[in-house]
Amino acid sequence: MQPWSDVSVPALNLPPAQFQVFDSKSDKLQPLPSSGIAKLYVCGITPYDATHMGHAATYVAFDTLNRFWQTIGVEVQYAQNITDIDDPLLERAKLTDRAWEDIATEQIDLFKADMVALRVLPPQHYIGVVESMELIEQSAVRLRELGVAYSVENDLYFDMTHTELLGKICHLSQAQMLEVFAQRGGDPQRPGKRNPFDALLWRGKSGDDPHWPSTLGSGRPGWHIECSAIATQYLGSQITVQGGGSDLKFPHHEMSAAHAESLTGTKPFAQTFMHAGMVSLDDEKMSKSLGNLVFVSKLRAQGIDPMAIRLILLSHHYRSDWEWFDSELEIAQERLQTWRKAFASPFGAPSPVSKMVTALSNDLDTPSAIELVDDWAKRTLSGDNSEPTTSVADAVNAMLGII
């Protein structure tokens, strides 16, 4: 599948910087590469509804990682999937009496438009599940051949006793994991399973649900094997960062990483597991199931500058959970207007770029970087005109994605 259109980013030619981010598995800050090649995999959308602010926060967070890596000279190889066949999409199709394929195409196109508007750099590999069906089937077959998968009726399961990752990324108790697993697509109580946490690899044909021919029998993939197959195919046996929202720690990231390690024989699959915080509205996590959503596309249709939306997202640290308030739009629009006015001046205050690099090197501290630009813009507009402003505008463009 084609990703969205590329985004122009000025080259800063900054020297390598020591860089650390929070790793969910070790539960502490860990260094990331500051030179060479970095491999980034971020879990993509299930396209049954438009891009809400929770989605946007996640993809802008990892876009900031991508941008910062590139500004300090790291070559980023980036892959992202699209879960364009899954239960929520089929449920939406039945609810609206529409073809699931049409809904998926419509929402993928809308997501791409939102990413372009937010100036998110596209991945080199933007891969749908439907187009990867043979690849995913081969991965499931391989796990069966390795003896780490078993059948229950027409379905194939991964035996989670073959991994040490269970509970190691989410840091939940077994009782907590059982509750979450049932809420997030798992079936811990199914008769015939060896263990409650065993993950579905291949779902045999059922009723009128879409299905594909397979040596495993007609059916479609489970959720976690999709990312394992796509990530290892396009990025190799080991990646630098596996990323997504914090709600993916368990079961998705633990199980997809477990599948990948069994497929390749390489441990760890991801050197770092990074997770963005959740965005809430009216004291509830913003989610499609609850319907408490603020959509990027609807804000854009109201005439809100996408750069103001991006500024709101960056004003919250990527790991923090936060609540959306419409009042932040006014603050962000005023901030954007001030920045642009300062950028338009030929000369301004001394550059804050080195301090911005220091802030972003410390777990992508975008709120601190924004404060530095705020201070620079204020001093520039107050008459401090000692240096050209071009380098600051380029740095804000390259590292924060704001123009």
N, C-alpha and C positions, 0 to 999 in steps of 0.2 A: 504494500500500500504506500502511496506517495505521502510523505509528510507535508506539513504546511510550508509556505514559502519562506525562504531564508531571510534573516534579519541582518542588516548591515551594522557592524560593530567596529569602531575605530581601534587600531592597533596601538596599545600603550607602550609596548616594549619594556615592561617593568622587570626588574631583576627577580629571580626566584625568592619566595618568601616562606618562612617556616609557617606551617598551616595546620591547624587542628580543629576537629569537630567532635561532637558527642556521638559515641558509638553505643547503640542500645544494648548490644550483647555484653560488652564489658562494663557498661553503666558508668563510663567515664570518658573524658576527652582523649582522643587518639590522634596522632599525626596522620596527615594525608600527604601523598606525593606532591612535591613542589617542582618537579621536573619530570621529563620523560612522558610516558603514556599513562593515562587513567581511564578505566573502564567503568561506565556508569549505566546502571539499569534502573529505570523508574517504572513502577507499575502504572499502566494506563487506565483509561476509563472503561466502564461498561456503558455503552451508548444508548441509554433509554431515556435520558433527560438531559437538558442543557447544562452547561458548565456553571455550577454554583460557586459561591465564594470559597467554600472548603476546597473544591478542586483547584481553583485559581491559586489559593495560598500554597498548596503543595507544589504545583508546577512552577510557580514563580520562585519558591524556595530552591528547588533544584536547578532552576535556570540561573539563579545567583551563584550556586556552586559551580555550574558549568562556565559561566562568565568569568568568575574569579580565577578558576584554574587556567583558562585561556589567557587572561591578562598577565599571569606570571609565567607564561611560557609552557604550560602543560598541554599536551595533545590529548583531547578528550574524545573517546569513542563511546557513543551514547546510543542506547537502544531503549525503545518503549513499546509496549504491546497495546493492543485494543481487544478487550474481551467482547467481541462482536457476536457471540452466541452464549447465552447464559440464562438462568431461570428468571431473573428480574426483567430481562428484555422480552422473554416470551410471555410473562405475566402482563407486561404493559401492552403487548400486541393484542392479547385476548381482551384486555380491559377496554381498549380503544377500537377494537375490530379493524386493526390494520395489520399489514404484513410486517413481520419482525425485521425483515431485510430492509424495508423502506424506512422504518424507524431508525435502525442502525446507521444507514447512509445519511439520513437527515441530521442526526445528532453528531456524527463524526464530522460532517461538514461545518456544523455550528461550532463545535469544539475547536476545529482548526482556525476558524475565523476569530474566535476569542483569543486564541494563542497568538495569532498575528497582531491583533489589536493591543495585546499586553506586551508585545515585543519579546516573546519567549523564543529562544533559539530552538529550531527543530532538531530532533534526533536524526542521526544518519540512517538509523534503521527504525522504521515505524511499521510494526508488524501486526496484522490482524490474526485472530485465532482461526477464522474460517479459511483464510489463505494458507494457513500452516497446519491444516488437519493431518496431512501425511507425516510431517515432521513430528507432531505431537504423538500420533499413533506409534511411530517408530520408537519414540522415547519410552512410552508405556510398555511396549513389547520388550524393549531392552531391560527394563526393570524386572519384568516377569522372568526373563532369561537369567538374570542375575540372582534370582531367588529371593528378591525382597518384595515381591508382589504376589497376591493370591486372589482367587475368584470367590465371590459370593453371588450365587445365581449367575446373572448375565453381566455383573459388574466386576471391575478389577480394582483392588485396593493396594495401597502401599503399606507395608508393615513398619510402623513407627518405632518398633524395637530396634531397628537397624540404624537409628540415628541418635546422637547425643544432644540434639538441638531442642528437644521438647522442653519448653519452659525457660530456655536459656536466653531468649531475646525478649520475651514478654515479662519474665520474672513474676508470673502468677502462680498461685497454688494450683494443685490438681483440681480442686473443687471449683475454683474460679475459671480454669481453662475449660472444664466440662460445660459450664454455663455459657461461656463465650463461644465455644465451638458449636453448640446447638443454635446459637443466635446467628452465626455467620456461615451458614451453609453446611455445617457438619451434621453427622448422623450418629452420635455416640451410642445410641440405644439400639442400633440395628442388629437383629439376630444374625449370627453367622460370622460377625467380625471377630478377629482375634483380640483386638484391643479397641477401647472406645475411641481413641484418637486416630486410628488408621484412616488415611485420607483417600478419597475416591480418585482414581486415575482415569478410568474409562467407564462411562455410564451406558449400559446396554439400552437398545431401543425400547421406548416406552410410549404406548399410545400414539398420538398424532404428533409428538414432539419431533423436531428436526433431527435427522440422523445421517451419518455418513458410513459408507462401507468400510470394513476394517477386518483384518485377520483376527481381531479380538471379538468380532461380531459387530453388526451395525450399531452405531451409537454416536456418542460425542464425548469430548474430554471432560474430566473434572477440572476444577479451577486451578489448583496449584501447579499441576504438571505443565500447563500452558506456559507459564513464565519460565519454568525450568528449561523446557525445550527451546524456547525462543532465545533466552539469555545465553545458554551454552552454544547454540548454533551461531549466533551473531557476535558474541563477545568472547567465547572460549570458556575454558574450564574454571577460570577464576576471575572474578571482577573486583574492582576497587571498592565500589559503593553499590549496595542495593538500597533503593530509596522508595519512599511512599509516605502516606499518612500514618499516624501512630496507630490507627485502627487496623493496620495490616501486620503489625508485629506478630499477632497470633489470630488465626492460625496461618495466614497466608505466607508470611516470610519465613517462619520456621519450617513450614512444610515444603515450600518451593525450594528453599535452600537444601533441605534434606534430600529431596528428589535429585537435585543437581549434583550433590556430592556423591550419591550412589551412582548416577549416570557416568560421571567422569572419573571417579576415584580420587578426586582432588579435594582436600580440606585445608582451610575453609573455602566455601564457595565465594563468599563475600568477605573481604578484609574488614569492612566497616558496614554496619547497618545504621542508616540515618532515617529519622522519622520526623515529619512535620506535625505540628500540633493541630488540634481540632478547632474549628470555628463554630460558634454557637449563635443562636438567635432566640431571644426570649427564654434564656436559661436552658435550652436544649441543643445538643449537637446538631449542626446543620446537616440534614440528610434527606435523601429522596423519599425514604419510607415515611418520615414524619411530615414532609411537605413544607417544612419551615426554611425556605430557600430564598436567597438573594442571588439572582442570576446576573452574570457578567453581561450577557447579550441584552437583557432588559435595561440595565443601567446605560449601556451604550446607546440603546434606542431612545433613551430619555435625554441624550445629549451630553452625558457625563464623559469627560475626557478619560480614555483608558489609562493614561499616565497617572491620573489622580487615583484610579482604582489600584494601580500597581504601587503607588506611594503608600496607600493605606496598608496594603499587605506587607510591605517592607518595613513599615513603622512598628510592626510587631515582630519579635524575634521568632524565627521559623519554628523553634521547638515549643513555643508557648501555646497554651490554649487561650483563646480570647473570644470575646463576644462582639458581634457586628452591631454598630449603631450608625444610623444614617447621618448623625451629626458629624461623623468623621469625614464625610464627603466634603463638607464645607471647609474643614481644616486642610484637607489634602489639596483642594482646588486653590486655596489661598497660598499654600506652600509652593505649589507648582508655578503659580503666577509669579511669585517672588523669585524663585530660582530662574525662571526664564528671563525675567527682567534683568537679573544679574548677569546671566550668560550673554545677554545682548550688549552689555557694556564691553568695550574693547579691552579695558584694563580693570583689575579688581584687586582684592586683598590677597595676601600670600596664600599660595596653594595649600589646601588641606589633603592633597592626594596621598602623601606618605602616611598620614594619620588614618586615612580611610583604609589603606591597605592593612595597617595594624589592626584596625577594628574588624575587618572581614577575615583576617587571619585567625582571629579568636572566635571560632565557632560561628562564622558568618554573622557577626554582630551588626546587622543592618540598622537597627535603631540608633546606635552610636554613630555610624557612618552618616546617617541622615542628619543628625544633630550637628555634625561637623560642616555639612553643606549649608545647613540653616545659618550657622554662625558666619560662615564665609560670605553668604549672600547678604546678610544683614550688614556686615562691615563694608562689603563692596558698594551697596546702595547708600551707605552713609558717607561715602567719599574716599574710602581707602582704595586707591587705584595704582598700586605699586607693581603689579604683574599682569601679563596678558591672561585673559579668562579662558582662552581656548582649551588649555590643558585640563582645566577643571571640568568644563562642559564635556570634553571627550571622556574623562574618567567617570563621570556620572553616567554617561551613555553606556560605556563599556562595562562597568562593574555593577551598576544598579539598574541599567536598562531604561533609564529615564531620559527623554529628550524634550 
